[in-house]
Amino acid sequence: MKVKCFDENHEKDLELKINTFLIQENIDLLDIKYQVAIAMQGEDQIYCFSAMVIYRDKE
């Protein structure tokens, strides 16, 4: 079993990175864990979209 972590500032960027990984790699997808964190810096909101892909290499 293996994991790959992704971290982006925009959810569309995260989707693109994960979809690209899933298409390019020869894997059996087991699960995806998703998380959003929000922080304030002054009056700005900062978002962090992250996901952990849990997979196995295909044999």
Secondary structure, DSSP 8 states (H G I E B T S, - for coil): -EEEEEEESSHHHHHHHHHHHHHHS-EEEEEEEEEEEEEEETTEEEEEEEEEEEEEE--
